[in-house]
């Protein structure tokens, strides 16, 4: 049981690092790195990965800056799926919002990938 606890802690640390890298990539408008966090079979808001990244590219291109922060980060697990939920504060030239972001992740070929994302504005 101690090995399971240790492994769970390691996964949570890894996912925390992944979240920070994801936030950094989006804030820096580094679309290639940002896209690398998403699973090929990603689907959210009626968009597949290609459509999602195309939308995010347009947003990045149309804003001088994007600043995104995460507070009250929580990690939950069910079977092989992990969900990171957090309070997101998003600011850009043209848009301000706050709310709860949820990222569902699954391990694919040894790497954690986002396969679903949801947002509920405050």
C-alpha positions in Angstrom: 0.0 0.0 0.0 2.9 2.4 0.6 4.1 1.9 -2.9 0.6 2.9 -4.2 0.6 6.0 -2.0 4.1 6.9 -3.2 3.1 6.3 -6.9 -0.1 8.4 -6.4 2.0 11.3 -4.9 4.5 11.1 -7.8 1.6 11.2 -10.4 0.1 14.2 -8.6 3.5 16.0 -8.6 3.9 15.2 -12.3 0.4 16.5 -13.1 1.2 19.7 -11.1 4.3 20.2 -13.2 2.3 19.5 -16.4 -0.3 22.1 -15.4 2.4 24.8 -14.8 4.0 24.0 -18.2 0.6 24.1 -19.9 -0.2 27.5 -18.3 3.2 28.8 -19.3 2.9 27.6 -22.9 -0.6 29.3 -23.3 0.5 32.5 -21.5 3.6 32.7 -23.8 1.4 31.9 -26.8 3.7 29.0 -27.6 1.1 27.1 -29.7 3.3 24.1 -30.6 4.1 23.4 -27.0 0.5 24.1 -25.9 -0.8 21.6 -28.6 1.6 18.9 -27.4 -0.3 18.7 -24.1 -3.5 17.4 -25.9 -4.3 13.8 -26.8 -4.9 13.1 -30.5 -8.4 12.0 -29.6 -9.1 15.2 -27.6 -12.7 16.4 -27.9 -14.3 19.4 -26.1 -16.9 22.0 -26.9 -17.8 20.1 -30.1 -14.2 20.5 -31.3 -11.5 17.9 -32.0 -7.9 18.6 -31.4 -7.2 20.3 -34.7 -10.2 22.6 -34.4 -9.3 23.4 -30.8 -5.7 24.3 -31.6 -6.9 26.3 -34.6 -9.2 28.3 -32.3 -6.4 28.8 -29.7 -4.0 29.9 -32.5 -6.5 32.6 -33.6 -6.9 33.8 -30.0 -3.2 34.0 -29.5 -2.6 35.8 -32.8 -5.4 38.4 -32.0 -4.0 39.3 -28.5 -0.9 41.1 -27.5 -0.8 39.3 -24.2 -2.4 36.4 -22.4 -2.1 35.8 -18.7 -3.6 32.8 -17.1 -3.2 31.7 -13.5 -4.5 28.7 -11.5 -5.4 28.7 -7.8 -7.0 26.1 -5.6 -5.6 23.2 -7.7 -7.2 19.8 -7.0 -6.4 16.4 -8.5 -8.9 13.6 -8.5 -8.7 10.1 -9.9 -11.1 7.5 -11.2 -9.6 4.4 -12.7 -6.8 5.5 -15.1 -8.2 9.0 -15.6 -7.0 12.0 -13.6 -8.9 15.3 -13.4 -7.2 18.5 -12.5 -9.6 21.2 -11.5 -8.7 24.8 -10.5 -9.9 28.3 -10.3 -8.7 30.0 -13.4 -8.0 33.7 -13.8 -7.7 34.6 -17.5 -6.7 38.0 -18.9 -5.9 39.1 -22.4 -6.2 42.3 -24.4 -9.7 41.5 -25.3 -11.1 39.2 -22.7 -11.2 38.8 -18.9 -12.8 35.8 -17.1 -12.6 33.8 -14.0 -14.1 30.4 -13.3 -13.5 26.7 -12.8 -11.4 24.9 -15.4 -11.3 21.1 -15.5 -8.7 19.1 -17.4 -9.2 15.4 -17.8 -6.0 13.5 -18.5 -5.0 10.0 -19.5 -1.6 8.4 -19.9 -0.8 7.7 -23.6 2.4 6.2 -24.7 4.0 7.1 -21.3 2.9 10.7 -21.3 0.0 12.4 -19.7 -2.3 14.1 -22.2 -5.4 16.2 -21.9 -8.3 14.5 -23.6 -11.1 16.7 -22.4 -11.4 20.2 -21.0 -14.3 22.1 -19.5 -14.9 25.6 -18.3 -17.6 27.1 -16.0 -17.4 30.9 -15.7 -17.8 32.4 -12.3 
